Amino acid sequence: MALILIADDDEIVVDIVREAFAARGHYVGAVDDGLPVIGVVESKRPDLVILDCNMPEISGLEALRQIRLSITCFATPVLMLTGCLGEVDEWIAKRSGSDDYLRKPFDTDQLVARAEALIEHAKAARKPKAPQPTHSAPTSSERRWGQR
């Protein structure tokens, strides 16, 4: 189960997203503007943030920039889910730090699959890695190297 935050001013989109993730056992919290996003992300620490580009007070891109500049939540995965259809918009979002970009209208199965992949990738990145040996024991052929 993951905690997901969606910031979108379209209540229908929020309801569709909430139902799609709830069917897979996830919890979705929602805000209708980019303004409260950074505060919610810092206090609730969601596993994923879904942002719309166009919102009334602060755009999704500005909220994304605030997340990436935050000391505590810069590594939170962010998926842009937006009606901005241009390739330039996608390029700007990815250059601003978006982990994925999906255009509206969207397929809910594709949204959930891509979101779950981002969440799993972020969890794997947080796991401590086993230390790798800096050198290995020489093999028999290596031991003979340089011997006459």
Secondary structure, 3 states (H helix, E strand, C coil): CCEEEEECCCHHHHHHHHHHHHCCCCEEEEECCCCCHHHHHHHHCCCEEEECCCCCCCCHHHHHHHHHHCCCCCCCCEEEEECCCCHHHHHHHHHCCCCEEEECCCCHHHHHHHHHHHHHHHHHHHCCCCCCCCCCCCCHHHHHCCCC
